[in-house]
Amino acid sequence: MISTQKIALVTGGSRGLGRNAAIALSHKGIDVIITYHTRKDEADKVVQEIENSGRKAAAIQLDTGNVSSLDAFVSRMSAVLHERWNRDQIDILVNNAGYGIHASVAETTEAQFDNIMNVQFKGVFFLSQKLFPYIVDNGRVVNISTGLTRFVIEGFGAYAAMKGAIEVLTKYMAKEWGKRGIRVNVVAPGAIATDFGGGAVRDNPQMNEHVASNTALGRVGEADDIGGVIASLCTEEFGWVNGTRLEVSGGQML
């Protein structure tokens, strides 16, 4: 018998916002497949936490920056779906995996640019393309951007440019995939206290204070501020929200 249980795929789900989103989705009764790049031990902990709460979960290795590896990943995901859920498709895709660099436009190297483009844009584009047949009709896609596409903090030009491309891509996906009822939205977090970017916002008191002083709610964001928003976008209550950029920044740089 084919399962009707909803299943989400969250890339980069072993830590930070991806971990929080995966757990938030499970709290809404959704089973979760997460991907990890190198931190299998952390991914296994997330899977265990989700399964301890009564939902099914699985973790699969994925390097989103290596497009040539995506076919093998999709095959592995398909096998996991059959083994664990007797399913051929997922209901939700959260394109979260990524990393940041801090370098001025004048100092960004071609290697830095290429690496971040491969992970933050090219990988998202082609992974979404390859997963399109595996997303159910009336499914959900949430892409992750950044508040840095609206406001500017020096040193994030290459990173923010890739996320700007993701925001445009989101609109095109929403338009084209809407023919199958698939809703595609993009969440743009403000500065978050995680290990992203080397943990600068979390661990640098001066940066933390600077961000807090420029945020209407008077503090930096936490992963817990973001995951629930991502999960909520995947519910029926947000079924008429499509092609939309939702900034979740506490009112940063208003």
C-alpha positions as a Markdown table, in Angstrom:
| # | Residue | x | y | z |
|---|---|---|---|---|
| 1 | Met | 0.0 | 0.0 | 0.0 |
| 2 | Ile | 1.4 | 3.4 | -1.0 |
| 3 | Ser | 1.8 | 5.8 | 2.0 |
| 4 | Thr | 0.0 | 9.1 | 2.0 |
| 5 | Gln | 2.2 | 10.5 | 4.7 |
| 6 | Lys | 3.8 | 13.8 | 3.7 |
| 7 | Ile | 7.5 | 13.8 | 3.3 |
| 8 | Ala | 9.9 | 16.7 | 3.1 |
| 9 | Leu | 13.4 | 16.9 | 1.7 |
| 10 | Val | 15.6 | 19.5 | 3.5 |
| 11 | Thr | 19.1 | 20.0 | 2.1 |
| 12 | Gly | 21.8 | 20.9 | 4.6 |
| 13 | Gly | 19.7 | 19.6 | 7.4 |
| 14 | Ser | 22.4 | 18.5 | 9.8 |
| 15 | Arg | 22.9 | 21.9 | 11.4 |
| 16 | Gly | 21.7 | 25.5 | 11.7 |
| 17 | Leu | 18.6 | 26.6 | 9.9 |
| 18 | Gly | 18.2 | 23.3 | 8.0 |
| 19 | Arg | 18.3 | 21.3 | 11.2 |
| 20 | Asn | 15.7 | 23.7 | 12.7 |
| 21 | Ala | 13.5 | 23.5 | 9.7 |
| 22 | Ala | 13.6 | 19.7 | 9.6 |
| 23 | Ile | 12.6 | 19.5 | 13.2 |
| 24 | Ala | 9.9 | 22.1 | 12.8 |
| 25 | Leu | 8.4 | 20.2 | 9.9 |
| 26 | Ser | 8.4 | 17.0 | 11.9 |
| 27 | His | 6.5 | 18.8 | 14.7 |
| 28 | Lys | 3.8 | 19.5 | 12.0 |
| 29 | Gly | 3.5 | 15.8 | 11.4 |
| 30 | Ile | 5.7 | 15.6 | 8.3 |
| 31 | Asp | 8.4 | 13.0 | 7.8 |
| 32 | Val | 11.8 | 14.3 | 6.7 |
| 33 | Ile | 14.7 | 13.3 | 4.6 |
| 34 | Ile | 17.7 | 15.6 | 5.3 |
| 35 | Thr | 21.0 | 15.9 | 3.4 |
| 36 | Tyr | 24.4 | 16.5 | 4.8 |
| 37 | His | 27.7 | 17.3 | 3.2 |
| 38 | Thr | 30.3 | 15.9 | 5.6 |
| 39 | Arg | 28.7 | 15.8 | 9.0 |
| 40 | Lys | 27.1 | 12.4 | 9.1 |
| 41 | Asp | 27.3 | 12.2 | 12.9 |
| 42 | Glu | 25.3 | 15.5 | 13.2 |
| 43 | Ala | 22.8 | 14.3 | 10.6 |
| 44 | Asp | 22.3 | 11.1 | 12.4 |
| 45 | Lys | 21.5 | 13.1 | 15.6 |
| 46 | Val | 18.8 | 15.0 | 13.7 |
| 47 | Val | 17.3 | 11.8 | 12.4 |
| 48 | Gln | 17.3 | 10.4 | 15.9 |
| 49 | Glu | 15.6 | 13.5 | 17.4 |
| 50 | Ile | 12.9 | 13.4 | 14.7 |
| 51 | Glu | 12.3 | 9.7 | 15.1 |
| 52 | Asn | 12.1 | 10.1 | 18.9 |
| 53 | Ser | 9.3 | 12.5 | 18.4 |
| 54 | Gly | 7.3 | 9.9 | 16.5 |
| 55 | Arg | 8.0 | 10.8 | 12.8 |
| 56 | Lys | 10.2 | 8.9 | 10.3 |
| 57 | Ala | 13.4 | 10.4 | 9.0 |
| 58 | Ala | 16.5 | 9.6 | 6.9 |
| 59 | Ala | 19.8 | 11.2 | 6.0 |
| 60 | Ile | 21.6 | 11.1 | 2.7 |
| 61 | Gln | 25.0 | 12.6 | 1.7 |
| 62 | Leu | 24.9 | 15.3 | -0.9 |
| 63 | Asp | 27.3 | 17.9 | -2.2 |
| 64 | Thr | 25.0 | 20.5 | -3.8 |
| 65 | Gly | 28.0 | 22.2 | -5.4 |
| 66 | Asn | 28.8 | 19.1 | -7.5 |
| 67 | Val | 26.2 | 19.0 | -10.2 |
| 68 | Ser | 27.6 | 15.8 | -11.7 |
| 69 | Ser | 26.7 | 14.0 | -8.4 |
| 70 | Leu | 23.0 | 14.9 | -8.5 |
| 71 | Asp | 21.8 | 12.0 | -10.6 |
| 72 | Ala | 23.3 | 9.6 | -8.1 |
| 73 | Phe | 21.7 | 11.5 | -5.2 |
| 74 | Val | 18.3 | 11.4 | -6.8 |
| 75 | Ser | 18.7 | 7.6 | -7.3 |
| 76 | Arg | 19.6 | 7.1 | -3.7 |
| 77 | Met | 16.7 | 9.3 | -2.6 |
| 78 | Ser | 14.3 | 7.3 | -4.7 |
| 79 | Ala | 15.6 | 4.1 | -3.1 |
| 80 | Val | 15.1 | 5.5 | 0.4 |
| 81 | Leu | 11.6 | 6.6 | -0.5 |
| 82 | His | 10.7 | 3.1 | -1.6 |
| 83 | Glu | 12.4 | 1.4 | 1.3 |
| 84 | Arg | 11.1 | 3.6 | 4.1 |
| 85 | Trp | 7.8 | 4.9 | 2.7 |
| 86 | Asn | 6.8 | 2.8 | -0.3 |
| 87 | Arg | 6.6 | 6.1 | -2.2 |
| 88 | Asp | 7.9 | 7.5 | -5.4 |
| 89 | Gln | 7.7 | 11.3 | -4.6 |
| 90 | Ile | 8.2 | 13.9 | -2.0 |
| 91 | Asp | 5.7 | 16.6 | -1.0 |
| 92 | Ile | 8.1 | 19.3 | 0.1 |
| 93 | Leu | 11.5 | 20.5 | -1.0 |
| 94 | Val | 13.5 | 23.0 | 1.1 |
| 95 | Asn | 16.6 | 24.2 | -0.7 |
| 96 | Asn | 18.7 | 25.3 | 2.3 |
| 97 | Ala | 22.2 | 23.9 | 1.9 |
| 98 | Gly | 24.9 | 26.5 | 1.6 |
| 99 | Tyr | 27.7 | 28.5 | 3.1 |
| 100 | Gly | 28.8 | 32.1 | 3.1 |
| 101 | Ile | 32.1 | 34.0 | 2.4 |
| 102 | His | 33.1 | 37.4 | 3.6 |
| 103 | Ala | 35.1 | 39.2 | 1.0 |
| 104 | Ser | 34.7 | 42.6 | -0.6 |
| 105 | Val | 33.9 | 42.8 | -4.3 |
| 106 | Ala | 37.4 | 44.0 | -5.0 |
| 107 | Glu | 39.0 | 41.1 | -3.1 |
| 108 | Thr | 36.7 | 38.2 | -4.1 |
| 109 | Thr | 38.7 | 35.6 | -6.1 |
| 110 | Glu | 37.4 | 33.7 | -9.1 |
| 111 | Ala | 37.8 | 30.5 | -7.1 |
| 112 | Gln | 35.6 | 31.9 | -4.2 |
| 113 | Phe | 33.1 | 33.1 | -6.7 |
| 114 | Asp | 32.9 | 29.8 | -8.6 |
| 115 | Asn | 32.6 | 27.8 | -5.4 |
| 116 | Ile | 29.8 | 29.8 | -3.9 |
| 117 | Met | 28.0 | 30.0 | -7.2 |
| 118 | Asn | 28.1 | 26.2 | -7.6 |
| 119 | Val | 26.6 | 25.7 | -4.1 |
| 120 | Gln | 24.2 | 28.7 | -3.7 |
| 121 | Phe | 22.9 | 29.0 | -7.2 |
| 122 | Lys | 23.9 | 26.4 | -9.8 |
| 123 | Gly | 23.4 | 23.5 | -7.4 |
| 124 | Val | 20.0 | 24.8 | -6.3 |
| 125 | Phe | 18.9 | 25.3 | -9.9 |
| 126 | Phe | 19.8 | 21.8 | -11.2 |
| 127 | Leu | 18.8 | 19.9 | -8.0 |
| 128 | Ser | 15.4 | 21.5 | -8.2 |
| 129 | Gln | 15.2 | 20.7 | -11.9 |
| 130 | Lys | 16.1 | 17.0 | -11.3 |
| 131 | Leu | 13.7 | 16.7 | -8.4 |
| 132 | Phe | 10.8 | 18.3 | -10.3 |
| 133 | Pro | 9.4 | 15.0 | -11.4 |
| 134 | Tyr | 9.7 | 13.7 | -7.8 |
| 135 | Ile | 7.6 | 16.4 | -6.3 |
| 136 | Val | 3.9 | 15.7 | -6.0 |
| 137 | Asp | 1.3 | 17.8 | -7.7 |
| 138 | Asn | 0.2 | 20.6 | -5.2 |
| 139 | Gly | 3.6 | 20.2 | -3.5 |
| 140 | Arg | 5.7 | 22.9 | -1.9 |
| 141 | Val | 9.2 | 24.3 | -2.5 |
| 142 | Val | 10.9 | 26.8 | -0.2 |
| 143 | Asn | 14.2 | 28.3 | -1.3 |
| 144 | Ile | 16.4 | 30.1 | 1.2 |
| 145 | Ser | 17.8 | 33.6 | 0.4 |
| 146 | Thr | 19.1 | 36.3 | 2.7 |
| 147 | Gly | 18.1 | 39.8 | 4.0 |
| 148 | Leu | 21.3 | 40.9 | 2.3 |
| 149 | Thr | 19.5 | 41.1 | -1.0 |
| 150 | Arg | 17.5 | 44.1 | 0.4 |
| 151 | Phe | 20.1 | 45.8 | 2.7 |
| 152 | Val | 23.9 | 45.9 | 2.3 |
| 153 | Ile | 26.6 | 44.9 | 4.7 |
| 154 | Glu | 30.0 | 45.2 | 3.1 |
| 155 | Gly | 31.8 | 42.0 | 2.4 |
| 156 | Phe | 28.9 | 39.9 | 1.2 |
| 157 | Gly | 28.7 | 41.0 | -2.4 |
| 158 | Ala | 29.2 | 37.6 | -4.1 |
| 159 | Tyr | 27.0 | 35.7 | -1.6 |
| 160 | Ala | 24.2 | 38.2 | -1.8 |
| 161 | Ala | 24.4 | 38.2 | -5.6 |
| 162 | Met | 23.8 | 34.5 | -5.7 |
| 163 | Lys | 20.9 | 34.8 | -3.3 |
| 164 | Gly | 19.5 | 37.6 | -5.5 |
| 165 | Ala | 19.6 | 35.1 | -8.4 |
| 166 | Ile | 17.7 | 32.6 | -6.2 |
| 167 | Glu | 14.9 | 35.1 | -5.6 |
| 168 | Val | 14.5 | 35.6 | -9.3 |
| 169 | Leu | 14.6 | 31.9 | -9.9 |
| 170 | Thr | 11.9 | 31.4 | -7.3 |
| 171 | Lys | 9.5 | 33.6 | -9.3 |
| 172 | Tyr | 10.1 | 31.6 | -12.5 |
| 173 | Met | 9.7 | 28.3 | -10.6 |
| 174 | Ala | 6.4 | 29.5 | -9.1 |
| 175 | Lys | 5.1 | 30.6 | -12.5 |
| 176 | Glu | 6.2 | 27.4 | -14.4 |
| 177 | Trp | 5.5 | 24.9 | -11.7 |
| 178 | Gly | 2.2 | 26.4 | -10.8 |
| 179 | Lys | 0.7 | 24.5 | -13.7 |
| 180 | Arg | 1.0 | 21.4 | -11.4 |
| 181 | Gly | -0.1 | 23.3 | -8.3 |
| 182 | Ile | 3.4 | 23.5 | -6.8 |
| 183 | Arg | 3.8 | 26.6 | -4.7 |
| 184 | Val | 7.4 | 28.0 | -4.6 |
| 185 | Asn | 8.4 | 30.7 | -2.2 |
| 186 | Val | 11.6 | 32.1 | -0.8 |
| 187 | Val | 12.5 | 32.9 | 2.8 |
| 188 | Ala | 15.1 | 35.6 | 3.4 |
| 189 | Pro | 16.5 | 35.4 | 7.0 |
| 190 | Gly | 18.3 | 38.3 | 8.6 |
| 191 | Ala | 21.5 | 37.8 | 10.5 |
| 192 | Ile | 21.2 | 34.6 | 12.5 |
| 193 | Ala | 23.4 | 33.4 | 15.4 |
| 194 | Thr | 24.5 | 30.1 | 14.0 |
| 195 | Asp | 27.9 | 28.7 | 12.9 |
| 196 | Phe | 27.2 | 30.1 | 9.4 |
| 197 | Gly | 30.0 | 32.2 | 8.1 |
| 198 | Gly | 32.3 | 30.9 | 10.8 |
| 199 | Gly | 29.8 | 31.8 | 13.5 |
| 200 | Ala | 30.6 | 35.6 | 13.1 |
| 201 | Val | 27.2 | 36.8 | 14.3 |
| 202 | Arg | 27.0 | 34.3 | 17.1 |
| 203 | Asp | 30.6 | 34.6 | 18.4 |
| 204 | Asn | 31.7 | 38.2 | 17.6 |
| 205 | Pro | 30.3 | 40.4 | 20.3 |
| 206 | Gln | 30.9 | 43.6 | 18.3 |
| 207 | Met | 29.0 | 42.2 | 15.2 |
| 208 | Asn | 26.3 | 40.8 | 17.4 |
| 209 | Glu | 25.8 | 44.1 | 19.1 |
| 210 | His | 25.8 | 46.0 | 15.8 |
| 211 | Val | 23.2 | 43.7 | 14.3 |
| 212 | Ala | 21.0 | 43.9 | 17.4 |
| 213 | Ser | 21.2 | 47.7 | 17.4 |
| 214 | Asn | 20.0 | 47.8 | 13.7 |
| 215 | Thr | 17.1 | 45.4 | 14.3 |
| 216 | Ala | 13.7 | 46.7 | 15.3 |
| 217 | Leu | 13.2 | 43.8 | 17.8 |
| 218 | Gly | 16.6 | 44.6 | 19.4 |
| 219 | Arg | 18.4 | 41.3 | 19.1 |
| 220 | Val | 20.0 | 39.0 | 16.5 |
| 221 | Gly | 18.0 | 36.1 | 15.1 |
| 222 | Glu | 18.2 | 32.5 | 16.3 |
| 223 | Ala | 17.6 | 29.4 | 14.2 |
| 224 | Asp | 14.4 | 28.9 | 16.2 |
| 225 | Asp | 13.1 | 32.1 | 14.6 |
| 226 | Ile | 13.4 | 30.7 | 11.1 |
| 227 | Gly | 12.5 | 27.0 | 11.0 |
| 228 | Gly | 8.9 | 27.4 | 12.1 |
| 229 | Val | 8.4 | 30.0 | 9.3 |
| 230 | Ile | 9.8 | 27.6 | 6.7 |
| 231 | Ala | 7.6 | 24.8 | 8.0 |
| 232 | Ser | 4.5 | 27.0 | 8.1 |
| 233 | Leu | 4.9 | 27.9 | 4.4 |
| 234 | Cys | 4.6 | 24.2 | 3.7 |
| 235 | Thr | 1.1 | 23.9 | 5.2 |
| 236 | Glu | -2.3 | 24.4 | 3.7 |
| 237 | Glu | -2.8 | 27.7 | 5.7 |
| 238 | Phe | -0.2 | 29.2 | 3.3 |
| 239 | Gly | -1.7 | 27.5 | 0.2 |
| 240 | Trp | -2.4 | 30.8 | -1.6 |
| 241 | Val | 1.1 | 32.2 | -1.0 |
| 242 | Asn | 3.2 | 31.6 | -4.2 |
| 243 | Gly | 6.2 | 33.3 | -5.8 |
| 244 | Thr | 6.7 | 35.4 | -2.6 |
| 245 | Arg | 9.8 | 36.6 | -0.8 |
| 246 | Leu | 9.2 | 36.5 | 2.9 |
| 247 | Glu | 11.9 | 38.3 | 4.9 |
| 248 | Val | 12.3 | 36.9 | 8.5 |
| 249 | Ser | 14.7 | 39.4 | 10.1 |
| 250 | Gly | 13.0 | 40.9 | 13.1 |
| 251 | Gly | 13.0 | 44.2 | 11.2 |
| 252 | Gln | 16.7 | 44.4 | 10.4 |
| 253 | Met | 17.9 | 47.6 | 8.7 |
| 254 | Leu | 14.4 | 49.2 | 8.4 |
